[in-house]
Amino acid sequence: MATPTNTVIESTRVNREESVQNAIRDVSPLDTPMLTMAKEIKLTARYNEFLTDSLTAPDASNAHLDGDDDTIAASPAVTRLANRTQIVKKTAAVSGTTEAVNLYGTKSELAFQMAKRSKELKRDMETIMMGKQASSAGSASTAANLGSLQSYISGSIGNIVYSGAKGSATTPGWSSGDTGTIVDPSATAALDETKFKSLIKTCYDNGAENADVFMVGSFNRQKASTFAGIADLYRETNTRPTASVLGTASVYISDFSGPAGIKIVSNRFQSSDVGLLLDMDMVQVGFLRPYTSYELAKTGDSTARSIVAEFSILPISPEAHGKIVGLTTA
């Protein structure tokens, strides 16, 4: 059938109203486990020091004659470590016209962009802390870098398990004011329960007996859920005619972890080939300057703002942590 003559049809109207949802959706991940879980402290300098100490090894031959003279034992000084702060920034600029017109999903484009930058800044900070970056003092032309958490877990501490062949892999740790460059192992291998238990035992033997978090990337988080343990997994469903497929393990209770166990945490922003066994009481995130937003100098018909923070991560007892390196990631 044909449309009757002079019937108004939609396609001829130039004043049609658009159909646009007045909302903007963003599914970019925002969780930053280390920033969330670590104790936050205020810093007062760009170079922040912390002290560690240890006892001498047990002496099974500690036996003395009755009435003999005492020999004064050496008293080593405490160990003095440090990390630097790092300045991180994000900026945005919006033209005067853009800010003046009506936009779907936001009343202010500048406010919308700055809210995004704030979230992006936290993701950057998490990635920096959980990567393999060495610390450096910087200069007038080079920005200072903080040392990542794992850069303090040195080979001299011994709390490292190599998943595959070690090759020339090394973590120099902290020395002479900064942490050294991490060298990855020559081969990778899959995470399994045997390696995880080996890491827990190694850390325990070296004094790290309060580790409560195992932090890994998404691929190895799923690998951790395949650990068999010694007990079956059940979920109580009461009397309801429903059932759940339980395909994850959130806590691992080991021979050395105590009844609270070790929480298994996935972190999208850490080095995905490394698993970190952490005592969260021994990790601090410090801010010399908290998140601060300020307007930049006006140079034309636009408004520009910046958000800045100056922060550091302080593994106040590196011996309390351990890591598995050289993990497969796919």
C-alpha positions in Angstrom: 0.0 0.0 0.0 1.1 3.6 -0.7 1.2 6.4 1.9 -1.7 8.7 1.4 -1.0 12.1 -0.3 0.2 14.9 2.0 0.6 12.5 5.0 3.5 13.9 7.1 6.2 11.2 7.6 9.1 11.3 10.0 11.9 11.4 7.5 10.7 14.8 6.2 11.0 16.6 9.5 14.1 18.6 10.2 13.1 19.2 13.9 13.4 15.6 15.0 14.7 15.3 18.5 17.7 13.0 19.0 17.5 10.0 21.2 20.6 9.9 23.3 20.9 8.5 26.8 22.0 11.2 29.2 24.7 9.0 30.8 28.3 8.0 30.1 29.4 4.6 31.0 32.9 3.4 31.5 33.9 -0.1 32.5 37.6 0.6 32.9 38.9 -1.2 36.0 39.5 1.0 39.0 40.5 -1.4 41.8 44.0 -0.6 43.2 44.6 -3.3 45.8 47.9 -2.0 47.1 46.7 1.6 47.5 43.7 0.3 49.2 45.2 -2.2 51.6 48.5 -0.6 52.6 48.7 1.7 55.6 48.8 5.3 54.5 51.2 7.7 56.2 52.3 11.3 55.8 55.8 12.0 54.6 57.9 15.1 55.3 60.8 14.7 52.9 61.5 13.4 49.4 63.9 10.8 50.7 62.3 8.6 53.4 64.3 6.3 55.6 63.3 3.3 57.7 65.2 1.0 60.0 65.4 -2.8 60.1 67.2 -5.2 62.4 67.6 -8.9 63.0 68.8 -11.3 65.6 72.0 -13.4 65.2 71.5 -17.0 64.2 70.9 -19.5 67.1 74.1 -20.9 68.6 73.8 -24.5 69.6 77.3 -24.4 71.1 76.4 -21.7 73.6 78.0 -23.3 76.7 80.5 -21.7 79.2 82.7 -22.7 82.1 81.8 -21.8 85.6 83.6 -18.6 86.6 85.1 -17.8 83.2 85.5 -14.3 81.8 82.9 -12.9 79.4 83.8 -12.0 75.9 81.8 -9.1 74.6 79.9 -10.0 71.5 79.7 -7.6 68.5 76.6 -5.4 68.3 75.9 -4.6 64.7 74.2 -1.4 63.8 70.6 -1.5 62.6 70.1 -1.4 58.8 69.0 1.9 57.4 67.0 1.8 54.2 65.1 4.4 52.2 62.8 5.1 49.2 62.3 8.2 47.2 59.1 10.0 46.4 57.8 10.3 42.9 55.7 13.1 41.4 52.8 12.0 39.3 50.5 14.2 37.3 47.5 14.2 34.9 46.2 17.3 33.0 43.2 18.2 31.0 42.1 21.3 29.0 38.7 22.3 27.6 37.9 25.2 25.3 35.5 27.9 26.4 32.9 26.9 23.8 33.0 23.3 24.9 32.4 24.3 28.5 29.5 26.6 27.5 27.4 24.3 25.3 25.0 21.6 26.6 26.5 18.1 26.5 24.9 14.7 27.0 26.1 12.9 30.1 27.8 15.8 31.9 27.1 19.3 33.0 30.8 20.3 32.8 33.2 18.7 30.4 36.2 20.0 32.4 34.8 18.4 35.6 34.2 15.2 33.7 37.7 15.1 32.3 39.3 15.8 35.7 37.3 13.0 37.4 38.7 10.7 34.7 42.2 11.9 35.3 41.9 11.3 39.1 41.1 7.7 38.4 43.8 7.3 35.8 46.3 8.8 38.3 45.6 6.1 40.9 46.0 3.4 38.3 49.4 4.8 37.3 50.5 4.8 41.0 49.4 1.2 41.5 51.3 0.2 38.3 54.5 2.0 39.4 54.5 0.6 43.0 53.8 -3.0 41.7 56.1 -3.0 38.8 59.9 -3.6 38.6 61.1 0.0 38.7 64.4 0.9 40.4 64.7 4.1 42.4 66.7 7.0 41.3 67.4 10.5 42.6 66.7 12.2 39.3 68.2 15.6 38.3 67.3 19.0 37.0 66.2 17.3 33.7 65.2 13.8 34.9 62.4 13.0 37.2 63.1 11.1 40.4 61.7 7.6 40.6 60.6 5.6 43.6 61.7 1.9 43.9 58.8 -0.6 43.4 57.8 -2.9 46.2 59.4 -6.0 44.7 62.7 -4.2 44.0 63.4 -4.5 47.8 62.9 -8.3 47.9 66.5 -9.0 47.1 68.4 -12.2 46.5 70.5 -11.6 49.6 67.3 -11.9 51.7 66.6 -15.2 50.0 62.8 -15.0 49.9 62.6 -15.7 46.1 61.4 -18.8 44.3 62.2 -19.1 40.6 59.3 -20.7 38.7 61.5 -21.7 35.8 65.2 -21.6 35.0 66.9 -18.7 36.9 69.5 -17.9 34.3 71.1 -14.5 35.1 68.1 -13.3 37.1 68.7 -11.0 40.0 67.1 -8.6 42.3 69.9 -6.5 43.7 67.7 -4.8 46.4 68.6 -1.6 48.2 72.2 -0.4 48.3 74.0 2.9 48.5 70.8 5.0 48.5 68.7 3.3 45.8 67.3 -0.1 44.6 68.9 -1.7 41.7 67.6 -2.9 38.3 65.7 -6.2 38.4 66.8 -8.8 35.8 64.2 -11.3 34.8 64.9 -15.1 34.7 65.7 -16.7 31.4 62.6 -19.0 31.3 59.1 -19.0 32.7 57.0 -21.8 34.1 53.4 -22.1 35.4 52.4 -21.3 39.0 51.5 -24.4 41.0 50.9 -25.3 44.6 54.3 -26.9 45.1 56.1 -23.6 44.2 53.7 -21.6 46.3 54.3 -23.8 49.3 58.0 -23.6 48.7 57.8 -19.8 48.8 55.8 -19.9 52.1 58.3 -22.2 53.7 61.3 -20.2 52.4 59.9 -17.0 53.8 59.0 -18.8 57.1 62.6 -20.2 57.5 63.9 -16.7 56.9 61.7 -15.1 59.5 58.7 -13.9 57.5 56.0 -15.8 59.4 53.2 -13.3 59.2 52.6 -13.1 55.5 48.8 -12.6 54.9 48.4 -11.7 51.2 49.4 -13.4 48.0 49.0 -10.9 45.2 49.1 -12.0 41.6 47.8 -11.0 38.1 44.5 -12.3 36.8 46.0 -15.3 34.9 47.8 -16.6 38.0 44.9 -15.7 40.3 43.0 -18.4 38.4 46.0 -20.7 38.7 45.9 -20.3 42.5 42.3 -21.4 42.5 43.4 -24.8 41.1 45.6 -25.5 44.2 44.2 -28.8 45.6 45.1 -28.4 49.2 44.0 -31.2 51.5 40.3 -30.5 51.9 37.3 -30.4 49.5 35.5 -27.2 48.9 31.9 -26.9 49.9 29.3 -24.1 50.1 26.3 -24.3 52.3 23.0 -23.8 50.4 20.7 -24.4 53.3 17.5 -26.1 52.1 16.9 -24.1 49.0 16.7 -26.0 45.7 19.8 -24.1 44.4 23.4 -24.9 44.0 26.6 -22.9 43.3 29.6 -23.9 41.3 32.6 -23.0 43.5 35.5 -22.4 41.2 37.7 -20.1 43.3 39.8 -20.2 46.5 40.1 -16.9 48.3 42.2 -17.9 51.3 45.0 -20.5 51.6 45.7 -21.9 55.0 49.3 -23.2 55.1 51.4 -25.0 57.7 52.8 -21.6 58.7 50.1 -19.0 58.1 47.9 -19.6 61.1 44.1 -20.0 61.0 43.4 -16.7 59.2 45.4 -18.0 56.3 46.8 -16.1 53.3 44.3 -14.0 51.3 44.7 -14.5 47.5 44.3 -11.1 45.8 44.3 -10.4 42.1 45.9 -7.1 40.9 45.5 -6.1 37.2 48.3 -3.5 37.5 51.2 -5.5 39.0 53.9 -7.3 37.0 51.9 -10.3 35.8 54.9 -12.7 35.8 55.4 -12.2 39.5 53.5 -13.4 42.6 54.1 -11.4 45.8 53.7 -12.9 49.3 53.2 -9.9 51.5 52.9 -9.1 55.2 50.6 -6.0 54.8 51.6 -4.7 58.3 55.0 -4.2 56.8 54.0 -2.1 53.8 53.2 1.6 53.9 52.1 4.1 51.2 53.3 7.6 52.0 52.2 10.9 50.6 54.5 14.0 50.7 51.8 15.8 48.8 48.2 14.4 48.7 46.1 14.5 45.6 45.8 18.2 44.7 44.1 19.9 41.7 45.0 23.3 40.4 44.3 25.5 37.5 47.0 26.2 34.9 47.9 29.6 33.6 45.5 30.8 31.0 47.1 31.1 27.5 44.0 31.3 25.4 40.3 30.5 25.1 40.5 27.4 27.2 40.7 26.3 30.8 43.4 23.8 31.8 43.7 22.0 35.1 46.2 19.5 36.6 46.0 17.0 39.4 49.2 16.0 41.1 50.4 13.8 43.9 53.8 13.0 45.4 54.1 9.6 47.0 56.2 6.6 47.8 55.9 3.0 48.9 57.8 1.9 52.0 58.4 -1.9 52.5 59.5 -1.2 56.1 60.8 -4.7 56.5 61.8 -6.2 53.2 62.5 -9.5 54.9 58.8 -9.9 55.7 58.0 -10.4 52.0 58.7 -12.9 49.3 58.1 -13.5 45.6 57.8 -16.1 42.9 59.3 -14.8 39.7 59.2 -16.1 36.1 55.6 -17.1 36.0 53.7 -17.8 32.8 51.1 -15.2 32.1 48.9 -16.9 29.4 
